[in-house]
Amino acid sequence: MNAKAEILDEAGIRRALVRIAHEILEKNQGLADVVLVGLRSRGDHIARRLGEILREIEGSGVPVGVLDVTLYRDDLAHAAHWPRVQRTEVPFPVEGRHVVLVDDVLFTGRSVRAALDSLMDLGRPRSIQLAVLVDRGHRELPIRADFVGKNVPTARREAVRVLLRETDGEDRVVIAEGEGERR
Amino acid sequence: MAWARKDLLGIAGLDPAEIVEVLDTAATMKDISSREIKKVPVLRGKTVVNLFFEASTRTRVSFEIAEKRLSADAVNVSASGSSVSKGETLLDTARNLQAMNPDIIVLRHSCPGTPAMLAARLPAAVVNAGDGAHEHPTQALLDLFTIRERLGRIAGLTVGIFGDIAHSRVARSDVLALRALGARVLVGGPPGMIPPGIVELGAEVAPRLEAMLPAVDVLIMLRIQLERQGGALFPSAREYATHFGLSADRLRLGRPGLLVMHPGPVNRGVEVAPEVADGPQSLILDQVTSGVAVRMAVLYLLSGVHRAPAAEEGRGGA
C-alpha cells in the first residue's frame, strides 16, 4: 500500500466514534429499540466498538449484529474474484427496531443499497440509519449517511484504507494512491 | 481460495480445499433457509435446467428449491414425455437446450460419464446429480456437511458405510470425500455387494455390521435398490432386514453417540428399523435440510465462473 496521507490516527478514530455514539443517542433519544448492524468486513468491528462506547456512556449495551451483503450485490458480474460468502449474524429481531447500519467507508453507496435489501429480508425495521467512519464522496446512488466520523474529499483514483486493530494490528485511516477504484 | 471449476462432475479430482469451500459456503446458505424470507437475489437472471433422465423426487426437488432460493429461473425436464422418448440423442437434447442459453444444467442419467460428456461440449456449467453407479457428488458433500455440522470435524472420525456398495454411487462419492478430508472409512455389506476397487479408493472392508458398529462414529446405511436387485443378491427384503438391517438391538452394539445416516428414500424396516430411523441418533432428516444448503453453495460457486471479463476490482467499503 502506497499511503499518501493519514486522515485519522488511533485517537482520531476513537474521538470520531465517541462523537457518533453521542449523536446516535441524541437522535434516538436513548437506546430503546436501537440495534447496531455492521457490514463485513471492518464495519462489523466498528459496530462492536460503537456498542462498547454506548455501554460506557449509558451503562447498558445494545445488540450488535453482522451483515454480509455478498448475495445482494449488484456488481458481482464485474467482480475480478467471485467473492467468498460469509455468514450474516443478526441474532435478534430487527422488526420494529431502529437499526443503525455501520460501515467503514461510504463511497458509491452500492454496498449500503445491498445492505438495505438484505436487512429488509430479515424483517421490517422501524427505521434504518447509517453511520460511517469516513465519507469519501463519489456516490452513484441517492444515499447519505446520518452519522459521519470524517468527510474526506478524494479523487476516484485514490483509495481510502481503514486499518483496524482487529484485522490489521493498528488503528489508522489513510489515503492511498494508484490502487484503482474500490467499491 | 477461488473456485475455478466450470462443472461439478464428481468428488474424484476435487482437492480438499475445494470440498471445504463448498461446505463453508453451504453453512451461510443454510442460514438463508431458516429465515422467514428464504430468498436472496444472487442468481437473479440465471437459468438452470434440471435434466432428469432417471426418476428422482428428492434430489430434483432439493435442486429446484436451492435454485429458487438463489432467485434463479428453474426449468425441469424429465425423460418421459420429452423428445428423448421420441428418439433424440442425449447430446442433441443438450444442444437444443444450450441453444436456449441456460447458465447451469443439472443432469441425472443412468449412464456413467454422461455429465462429463455434456460438460466437455457445452458452455453451460454441468452439475452431476447422479450418473449410474459412478458418482453423486452433491450427496457426498451434503453427507460431509451434516457430519461436520453435528461433530465439528471430519478429520479423525471413523465412518462406516453399509449395504449395497457395489451399485452405489453415493458410497463411491462418500468414500472419496471422507478420505479427502481425513476420515477413516469402513465399508461392509452382504457378500457380492462389495466391489474390489473400493479398497483402492482408500476404504477398509469390514463386511459384518456387528463388527463395524463398535468402531464407527457415524454409520451410513445404504438403500437396497429393491427395484433393481430382483432378488438376485438376497432372497427377500425380510431376510435382508434380519441379517443386514440396522435394528435397535444392533444399534446398541455401537458407541453411545453413534450417528445414523441414510441417503434416502429409506425402505423402512429393511435397511433401518423405524425406531432407529426416527430415533435420537438419526440424522436422516438433517441430511435433507443440508442437501438444499449444499446445492445452493454449488450453484453459487459454479455461477461465478461464467462471468464477464473483470471490469474492476472486487469489494471494500462503498
Boltz contact constraints between the chains, C-beta under 6 A:
constraints:
  - contact:
      token1: [A, 71]
      token2: [B, 40]
      max_distance: 6.0
  - contact:
      token1: [A, 71]
      token2: [B, 42]
      max_distance: 6.0
  - contact:
      token1: [A, 77]
      token2: [B, 307]
      max_distance: 6.0
  - contact:
      token1: [A, 77]
      token2: [B, 308]
      max_distance: 6.0
  - contact:
      token1: [A, 78]
      token2: [B, 311]
      max_distance: 6.0
  - contact:
      token1: [A, 78]
      token2: [B, 312]
      max_distance: 6.0
  - contact:
      token1: [A, 79]
      token2: [B, 314]
      max_distance: 6.0
  - contact:
      token1: [A, 80]
      token2: [B, 310]
      max_distance: 6.0
  - contact:
      token1: [A, 80]
      token2: [B, 313]
      max_distance: 6.0
  - contact:
      token1: [A, 80]
      token2: [B, 314]
      max_distance: 6.0
  - contact:
      token1: [A, 81]
      token2: [B, 2]
      max_distance: 6.0
  - contact:
      token1: [A, 81]
      token2: [B, 314]
      max_distance: 6.0
  - contact:
      token1: [A, 82]
      token2: [B, 304]
      max_distance: 6.0
  - contact:
      token1: [A, 85]
      token2: [B, 25]
      max_distance: 6.0
  - contact:
      token1: [A, 85]
      token2: [B, 28]
      max_distance: 6.0
  - contact:
      token1: [A, 87]
      token2: [B, 28]
      max_distance: 6.0
  - contact:
      token1: [A, 103]
      token2: [B, 317]
      max_distance: 6.0
  - contact:
      token1: [A, 104]
      token2: [B, 317]
      max_distance: 6.0
  - contact:
      token1: [A, 105]
      token2: [B, 317]
      max_distance: 6.0
  - contact:
      token1: [A, 107]
      token2: [B, 318]
      max_distance: 6.0
  - contact:
      token1: [A, 108]
      token2: [B, 318]
      max_distance: 6.0
  - contact:
      token1: [A, 110]
      token2: [B, 318]
      max_distance: 6.0
  - contact:
      token1: [A, 111]
      token2: [B, 318]
      max_distance: 6.0
  - contact:
      token1: [A, 121]
      token2: [B, 37]
      max_distance: 6.0
  - contact:
      token1: [A, 180]
      token2: [B, 313]
      max_distance: 6.0
  - contact:
      token1: [A, 181]
      token2: [B, 312]
      max_distance: 6.0
  - contact:
      token1: [A, 182]
      token2: [B, 313]
      max_distance: 6.0
  - contact:
      token1: [A, 182]
      token2: [B, 316]
      max_distance: 6.0
  - contact:
      token1: [A, 183]
      token2: [B, 318]
      max_distance: 6.0
